């Protein structure tokens, strides 16, 4: 849909009208192998090298990336556990991203790499790395699923020696990845959402996801939920009675202008909504939030509850779960809101909404149609850290999408 020279990409809940084909056992005999396959039926696979799930006992899934990237792997664990309930599925992630997978019902153990090891000296780092390697070896993995380009995956395959190992197809340094047994392929000319790309690793080994497997899973701890409930009560807010706004990103070139963001908040508050503002504690993001608040109207500031820099990741998830709508840019909190099934309004600039948009949640994605160069993946136009395709989005148009999202999800608001 095109309005005023801008392309709006509305998205809603994914409600497929059909389910995958009936699953059948590949073994027609009557022996033990047949009985095991019937316990864990799968979609028919024509792969000559499909991994025999009944023979797999432990799997290690590695995702050495940022918070949002790790959250988008959560369907991989659910798919594996649904396809083979007997399998123990572990994760290997960076320590700061572990909260994205904690309490996931399909994960047995989470192993972590602390990137601060490097700063503590060679001896400390070596001891930590050896301890991690011992812990991984003790698990005796049969299958390793490596979901990033990080070369550590190639090292782990050689050190852990799983029977099967799958990673993405490589066009460069193929010799580095020779120890892997399977390589999954991604489209070269068309976009594919990161969730589906992660699941392609399983498809390549003969494990096919069902629709329900694809949903993001994020389970806040009880203590996180309790703190958010107390915080909302302190400020007189009820579940579903406020808008959760997170204007920042670890990459500032993904952020909207401070004055435009402030103007949007003015309109949201004038329409009768309380607003809870969150943000990371990093200095640049705090400066951005301060600039936004400084440019909001006094009545708006009275209705904003600013908890930026004070919430853990799981508390952020608990807050998003209680919000009427989430408003923000392409960021980990946007993915968190989608995982909590909160209607999401997301502004996209240089990053691709088809690969990184809100997943399986009612949403509106606002992008510019006046910049045919987007999505470019560059850190601002010309590498200048300012993305004009994002900064030029008009406030009135973004607010209109906010209103329409409310109406579509059962909560219309008066026009301002």
Secondary structure, DSSP 8 states (H G I E B T S, - for coil): -EETTEEEEEE-----SS-----B-S--S-SHHHHHHHHT-B-----TT---GGG--EEEEEE-S-HHHHHTTHHHHHHHHHH-TT-EEEEEEEGGGGGGTTT-TT-SEEEEE-GGGGGG-HHHHHHHHHHHHHHHHHH--SEEEE-S--THHHHHHHHH--SEEEEE--SS-GGGGTT-SEEE---SSS---HHHHHHHHHHTTT----GGGGS------HHHHHHHHHHHHHTT--TTSEEEEE---SSGGGS--HHHHHHHHHHHHHTT-EEEE---SSHHHHHHHHHHHHTS-HHHHHTEEE-TT---HHHHHHHHHH-SEEEEESSHHHHHHHHTT--EEEE-SSS-HHHHS--SS-EEEE--SS-TT-S---SSGGGSS--HHHHT--HHHHHHHHHHHHHHTT------
